[in-house]
Amino acid sequence: MSYIKKVLAELDNSTCAIDKNFTQAVKEVLDSVSPVLDNNPVYEKEKILERLISPERIIKFKVTWLDDNNEIQLNTGYRIQFNSTLGPYKGGLRFHPTVNEDILKFLAFEQTFKNALTGLPIGGGKGGSDFNPKGKSDREIMKFCYAFMEELSKYIGSEIDIPAGDIGVGGTEIGYLYAKYKKIKNSYNNGSLTGKPIEFGGSLLRKQATGYGVVYFINEMLRDYYTSEEPLKGKTVTVSGAGNVAIYTCEKLSQLGAKAITVSDSKGTIYDKDGIDIFLLKELKETKKSLEEYVLRYPNAVYIKSTDYDVNQHPVWNIPCDIAIPCATQNELTETDAKNLYKNGCRFIMEGANMPTTKAAFSFIQTETDIVFGPAKAVNAGGVATSQIEMSQNASMLSWTEEKVDEKLKEIMRNIYINIKSVAVKYDKKENLALGANIAGFLKVADSQLKTGIY
C-alpha cells in the first residue's frame, strides 16, 4: 500500500462521519502530491503527511451572553490552530449557524497551504462560532463579541495567532472584538487582529482585498491565453454570492473591462445581462435589503427565488459565460452545475470561496473537460495577503497608501500564479493549476517542517 493510501485509510478510520468537509479537503491535497512523495521517501520516514493533516491545537469553548430581553443565550466558540511551521497562526473568524468543528478544520487546513502560497511568514488557523448575527441588534452583536473574546483572548496575540474576519465577521465585529481584547490585555496591541477599522490600525483595501485578488489572479492567468494587454476586456462572468468577496470581485471585473452578470445569496439570484450595478448591490447589502429589490430599479433583470431552483443545480451556473467564479460557500458548485457551465461555453472556473466545488464536480472538470480551473487556495489568497500587509503596517506603526497596498496585492497574486503554474509545468501538468497549488503549498510547509525537526 502506498504511503498516501495508508494515511488516507488511517484518516477514514480515525475521523467520524461528520468530518466530511475536512476529509474531502485532505484527500484533494494528498491525491495531488503523489508525484513528490513517490520520489522522496524522507516524507514517509518523517511521517510528514500524518503531521500535516493533524491540527496542532483544537480549542472549543462555551460563549454565554445576554440578549436585548436579558435572556441568557449560549453558543459554541472555536479556534483551530492548525499549523505554525511558517509563522503565527493566521486565518479568519466565521460567525454563522453552520459553523462546527469539521468546517473549521477544513478551512484551517486549506488556510495553511493558502498562506504558504503567499510567500509570507504565516501559519494556518481558523475559528468562529455558531452565533448568527443576522436578525441581531448592534448591541446584541457587541455583547456576543465581548463574551466570545473573553475566552478567545487566552489563545491569541500578534506573535501567536492573529484572527481576521470571515463570513459574518466584518469591520464592526472586529472592532468590538479588538476593543475587548485591548481591555483584557491592558495593551494597545493592534497587531493582534486584522481587518480592523482604519481609525485604529486597519489597512486600506482590506475589505476589497479578497475580491480584488481573485481578479488580479485571473487577469494574470488570462495573459497565457490571450495576447491582449487587457485580457479581461469584453469577457462575460457569472459570480455567486453577494458578500464582500463577490461584491469586490464584480467591482474589479468592471474596472478591468469585464461584465459580471449574476450575484446570489441564500434567498435568491439576480441575473442582469447588462451587468450588475455594483453601487446598487452595495446599497442593498449595506442596508440589509433583499436582492429582490434589485429588479425594482432594473425591471429587465431577473430575480430567481431559491425555492424555485432546480434540484442539485444553481441558476448562476446555467447561464452562458466565459468565466465562472463561485464566491459563496463550500460545495456550492455541483457536478450538474459544472456540466451546465461546460455545455454553455465556460472555459475558466476560478474559486473565489473556500472549496466551493464538490468532489464530483472537480473530478468532472479535471477529467472530462478542457476547463482551466483555479483552486481557492491560490485564487482567493488576496484577503490573507492583505491581512499580513496590515500586520506589517501595525508592526512599523505606519499606514500605507491605497496605491501601495494595491500594488503589493497585485505583486503577491502575480507571484502566486507564476509559482503554481511553474510547479504544474515541472510535473508535466501544464494546465492543472490545482495540482500546482497543492504541490507548491505542500513543499513549502513540508520542507520547512523537516528542517524544524520533531518538537
C-alpha positions in Angstrom: 0.0 0.0 0.0 1.3 3.4 -0.9 2.1 6.0 1.7 -0.8 8.2 0.7 -3.3 5.3 0.7 -2.1 4.3 4.1 -2.6 7.7 5.5 -6.0 8.1 3.9 -7.1 4.8 5.3 -6.0 5.9 8.8 -7.8 9.1 8.3 -11.1 7.3 7.3 -10.7 5.1 10.4 -10.0 8.0 12.8 -12.5 10.6 11.7 -16.2 10.4 12.3 -18.8 10.7 9.6 -19.4 14.4 10.3 -15.8 15.3 9.3 -16.7 15.1 5.6 -15.5 18.6 4.6 -12.2 18.1 6.3 -11.7 14.6 4.8 -12.7 16.0 1.3 -10.0 18.7 1.6 -7.3 16.4 2.8 -8.0 13.8 0.1 -7.9 16.5 -2.6 -4.5 17.7 -1.5 -3.0 14.3 -0.9 -4.2 13.0 -4.3 -2.2 15.8 -5.9 1.2 15.4 -4.1 1.9 11.7 -5.1 4.5 12.8 -7.7 6.5 14.4 -5.0 6.1 11.6 -2.4 6.9 8.8 -4.9 10.5 10.1 -5.3 11.1 11.3 -1.8 10.9 8.5 0.9 12.1 11.0 3.5 8.5 12.3 3.8 7.2 8.9 4.8 10.1 8.3 7.1 9.4 11.5 8.9 5.6 11.0 8.8 5.1 14.4 7.2 1.6 13.6 5.9 0.4 12.5 9.3 1.8 15.6 10.9 0.4 17.9 8.2 -3.2 16.7 8.5 -3.3 16.8 12.3 -4.2 20.2 13.9 -1.7 21.4 16.4 -4.5 22.5 18.7 -8.3 22.5 18.7 -9.9 25.0 21.1 -13.6 24.7 21.9 -15.4 26.9 24.4 -18.8 28.0 25.7 -20.0 31.6 25.0 -22.7 32.9 27.3 -24.3 36.3 26.7 -27.5 38.3 27.4 -29.7 39.3 24.5 -31.8 42.5 24.4 -34.5 40.9 26.5 -31.9 40.0 29.2 -32.4 36.3 28.4 -29.3 34.1 28.6 -28.0 32.8 25.2 -25.5 30.0 24.7 -23.2 29.5 21.7 -20.1 27.5 21.0 -16.8 29.1 20.0 -13.8 27.5 18.3 -10.3 28.2 17.3 -8.4 25.7 15.2 -4.7 26.4 15.4 -3.7 24.1 12.6 0.0 24.7 11.7 2.6 27.2 12.8 5.6 25.9 10.9 5.9 29.1 8.8 4.8 31.6 11.4 2.0 32.5 13.8 -1.5 31.1 13.1 -3.4 33.3 10.6 -7.0 32.9 9.5 -10.5 34.3 9.9 -13.3 34.0 12.3 -16.7 32.9 11.0 -20.0 33.7 12.7 -22.7 31.5 11.1 -25.1 28.9 12.3 -23.5 26.2 10.2 -20.1 26.6 11.9 -18.8 23.4 13.5 -15.5 21.7 14.1 -15.5 19.9 10.8 -15.9 23.0 8.7 -13.3 24.9 10.7 -10.8 22.1 10.4 -11.2 22.0 6.7 -10.9 25.8 6.5 -7.8 25.8 8.7 -6.2 23.0 6.7 -6.7 24.9 3.5 -5.6 28.1 5.1 -2.2 26.6 5.9 -1.4 25.9 2.3 -3.0 29.1 1.1 -0.9 31.2 3.4 2.2 29.2 2.3 1.5 30.2 -1.3 1.6 33.9 -0.5 5.3 33.6 0.4 4.6 35.4 3.7 5.7 34.1 7.1 2.3 33.0 8.4 0.9 29.7 9.5 -2.7 28.5 9.2 -5.7 28.7 11.5 -9.4 29.3 11.6 -12.1 30.0 14.1 -15.6 31.2 14.8 -18.9 30.4 16.4 -22.4 29.0 15.5 -23.7 32.5 16.5 -25.9 34.0 13.8 -25.5 37.8 13.5 -28.5 38.1 11.1 -31.5 39.5 12.9 -29.5 40.6 15.9 -29.3 44.2 17.1 -26.0 46.0 17.1 -26.0 45.8 20.9 -26.5 42.1 20.8 -23.7 41.6 18.3 -21.4 43.8 20.6 -22.3 41.7 23.7 -21.7 38.5 21.9 -18.3 39.7 20.5 -17.3 40.7 24.0 -18.3 37.4 25.5 -16.5 35.5 22.7 -13.3 37.4 23.2 -13.3 36.8 26.9 -12.3 33.2 26.1 -10.5 33.6 22.8 -8.1 36.2 24.2 -6.4 33.4 26.1 -5.0 31.9 22.9 -4.2 34.8 20.5 -1.7 37.6 20.1 0.4 39.3 17.5 3.2 36.6 17.7 0.9 33.6 18.4 -2.3 33.7 16.5 -3.8 36.6 14.6 -7.5 36.2 13.7 -9.3 38.2 11.0 -12.8 38.4 9.6 -14.7 35.9 7.5 -18.4 35.2 6.9 -20.5 37.1 9.5 -17.5 39.0 10.8 -16.7 42.4 9.2 -15.2 45.6 10.4 -17.9 46.2 13.0 -17.4 42.8 14.7 -13.6 43.1 14.5 -13.9 46.5 16.2 -15.8 45.0 19.1 -13.5 42.0 19.4 -10.4 44.2 19.4 -11.8 46.6 21.9 -12.5 43.8 24.3 -9.1 42.2 23.7 -7.4 45.6 24.4 -9.2 45.9 27.7 -8.4 42.4 28.8 -4.7 42.7 27.9 -4.4 46.3 29.0 -2.3 46.8 25.9 -2.8 48.6 22.6 -1.5 45.6 20.7 -3.3 46.4 17.4 -1.4 43.6 15.5 -3.5 41.0 17.4 -6.4 41.1 14.9 -6.6 42.2 11.3 -9.5 43.6 9.3 -9.7 46.4 11.9 -11.4 49.8 11.1 -9.0 52.3 9.5 -9.2 54.6 12.6 -7.2 52.2 14.8 -4.8 50.2 12.7 -6.7 48.8 9.8 -5.4 48.7 6.3 -6.8 50.4 3.2 -8.3 47.9 0.7 -8.6 45.1 3.3 -12.4 44.9 2.7 -11.9 44.7 -1.0 -8.7 42.5 -0.9 -10.1 39.0 -1.5 -12.3 40.0 -4.4 -9.7 42.2 -6.0 -7.1 39.5 -5.5 -9.4 37.0 -7.3 -9.5 39.2 -10.3 -5.8 40.0 -10.3 -5.1 36.3 -10.3 -7.5 35.8 -13.2 -6.0 38.7 -15.2 -2.5 37.3 -14.8 -3.7 33.8 -15.8 -5.5 35.0 -18.9 -2.3 36.6 -20.3 -1.3 33.0 -21.1 -4.4 32.5 -23.2 -4.9 35.9 -24.9 -2.4 38.3 -26.5 -4.3 41.4 -25.4 -2.8 43.7 -22.7 -6.3 43.8 -21.3 -7.3 40.1 -21.3 -10.5 40.6 -19.2 -11.9 43.2 -21.5 -15.2 42.1 -23.0 -15.5 38.9 -21.0 -18.8 37.8 -19.5 -18.6 36.4 -16.0 -21.0 34.7 -13.7 -20.5 35.2 -10.0 -22.2 33.6 -7.0 -22.5 35.2 -3.5 -23.2 38.7 -2.5 -20.8 39.3 0.3 -17.5 41.2 0.2 -15.8 38.7 -2.0 -18.5 38.7 -4.6 -19.1 42.4 -4.5 -15.5 43.4 -4.9 -14.8 40.7 -7.5 -17.6 42.2 -9.5 -16.3 45.7 -8.9 -12.7 44.9 -10.1 -14.0 42.9 -13.1 -15.9 46.0 -14.2 -12.8 48.2 -13.7 -10.8 45.9 -15.9 -13.4 45.7 -18.7 -15.3 42.5 -17.9 -19.0 42.2 -17.1 -20.4 40.3 -14.1 -23.9 39.3 -14.9 -25.0 37.4 -11.7 -24.9 37.6 -7.9 -26.8 35.5 -5.3 -27.5 34.9 -1.7 -29.3 32.3 0.4 -32.7 33.6 -0.7 -32.2 34.0 -4.5 -30.2 35.0 -7.6 -30.0 38.2 -9.7 -29.3 37.8 -13.4 -28.7 41.1 -15.2 -27.5 40.6 -18.8 -26.3 44.2 -19.0 -24.0 43.8 -16.0 -24.6 44.0 -12.3 -24.9 47.5 -10.9 -22.2 47.5 -8.2 -23.4 50.6 -6.5 -26.9 49.3 -6.1 -25.6 45.9 -4.9 -23.6 47.6 -2.2 -26.6 49.6 -1.2 -28.8 46.6 -0.9 -26.3 44.6 1.2 -25.3 47.5 3.4 -29.0 48.3 4.2 -29.7 44.6 4.6 -32.3 44.6 2.0 -33.3 41.7 -0.2 -31.6 41.2 -3.6 -35.2 41.0 -5.0 -35.3 44.8 -4.7 -32.7 45.0 -7.5 -35.4 44.3 -10.1 -37.4 47.3 -8.9 -34.6 49.5 -10.2 -33.8 47.3 -13.2 -37.0 45.6 -14.4 -35.1 43.9 -17.3 -33.1 42.0 -14.7 -34.4 38.6 -13.4 -34.7 37.6 -9.8 -35.0 33.8 -9.1 -36.0 32.7 -5.7 -34.0 29.9 -4.1 -37.3 28.0 -3.6 -37.6 27.9 -7.4 -34.1 26.4 -8.1 -34.0 23.0 -9.9 -32.7 20.2 -7.7 -29.0 19.9 -7.3 -28.1 22.8 -9.5 -27.9 26.6 -9.3 -29.2 29.1 -11.9 -25.9 31.1 -11.7 -24.1 28.2 -13.4 -26.7 27.7 -16.1 -26.1 31.0 -18.0 -23.6 31.3 -20.9 -20.3 32.9 -19.8 -16.6 33.0 -20.4 -15.6 32.7 -16.7 -17.4 31.4 -13.6 -16.4 32.5 -10.1 -18.1 30.8 -7.2 -17.8 33.2 -4.2 -20.4 32.0 -1.8 -19.6 28.9 0.3 -18.1 25.4 0.3 -19.5 22.7 -2.0 -21.9 25.1 -3.8 -21.0 24.1 -7.4 -22.2 20.6 -8.2 -21.4 18.2 -11.0 -24.6 19.2 -12.7 -23.5 22.8 -12.4 -20.1 22.0 -13.9 -21.7 20.2 -16.8 -24.1 23.2 -17.4 -21.1 25.6 -17.4 -19.2 23.5 -19.9 -22.2 23.0 -22.2 -22.8 26.7 -22.2 -19.2 27.6 -23.3 -17.5 28.4 -20.0 -13.8 27.6 -20.1 -12.5 29.1 -16.9 -13.7 28.3 -13.4 -12.0 30.3 -10.6 -12.8 29.5 -6.9 -13.5 32.8 -5.0 -14.8 30.9 -2.0 -13.1 28.2 0.0 -13.6 24.8 -1.6 -16.9 25.8 -3.4 -16.6 22.9 -5.9 -17.9 19.5 -4.9 -15.6 16.4 -5.3 -17.8 15.1 -8.2 -17.7 18.5 -10.0 -13.9 18.8 -9.5 -13.4 15.3 -11.0 -15.6 16.1 -14.0 -13.8 19.3 -14.7 -10.4 17.7 -14.4 -11.0 14.6 -16.4 -13.8 15.4 -18.9 -13.2 19.0 -19.9 -10.6 21.5 -21.1 -11.8 24.0 -18.5 -9.0 25.8 -16.7 -9.6 25.5 -13.0 -8.2 28.0 -10.4 -8.2 26.5 -6.9 -9.3 28.6 -3.9 -6.0 28.3 -2.0 -4.4 30.3 -4.8 -7.2 32.4 -6.3 -8.7 33.8 -3.0 -5.4 34.3 -1.2 -5.6 38.1 -1.5 -7.5 38.5 1.7 -4.9 36.9 4.0 -2.2 38.5 2.0 -3.6 42.0 2.8 -4.1 40.9 6.4 -0.4 40.3 6.6 0.2 43.7 4.9 -1.9 45.1 7.8 0.3 43.3 10.3 3.4 44.8 8.7 1.9 48.3 9.0 1.0 47.7 12.6 4.5 46.4 13.4 6.1 49.5 11.9 3.5 52.0 13.2 2.9 53.2 9.7 -0.2 53.5 7.4 0.4 52.7 3.7 -1.4 54.4 0.9 -4.1 52.6 -1.1 -1.9 52.6 -4.1 1.0 50.9 -2.2 -1.3 48.3 -0.7 -2.9 47.6 -4.2 0.5 47.3 -5.9 1.7 44.9 -3.2 -1.6 42.8 -3.6 -1.1 42.6 -7.4 2.5 41.5 -6.9 1.5 38.7 -4.4 -1.3 37.4 -6.7 1.0 37.6 -9.7 3.7 35.6 -7.9 1.2 33.0 -6.7 0.1 32.3 -10.3 3.7 32.2 -11.6 4.7 29.8 -8.8 1.8 27.3 -9.1 2.0 27.4 -13.0 5.7 26.6 -12.9 5.2 23.7 -10.5 2.4 22.3 -12.7 4.7 22.5 -15.7 7.5 20.8 -13.8 5.3 17.9 -13.1 4.0 17.8 -16.8 0.6 19.1 -15.9 0.7 22.4 -17.6 -3.0 23.3 -17.3 -3.5 21.7 -13.8 -3.3 24.7 -11.5 -4.9 22.7 -8.7 -2.0 20.2 -8.8 0.5 23.1 -9.0 -1.1 24.9 -6.0 -1.2 21.7 -3.9 2.3 20.7 -4.6 3.7 24.2 -4.2 1.9 24.7 -0.8 2.9 21.2 0.4 6.6 21.6 -0.4 6.7 25.0 1.4 5.2 23.6 4.6 6.6 20.1 4.5 10.2 21.0 3.7 10.1 23.7 6.4 8.7 21.1 8.8 11.5 18.7 8.0 14.0 21.4 8.9 12.5 22.1 12.3 12.8 18.5 13.4 10.5 16.9 15.9 9.1 19.2 18.6 
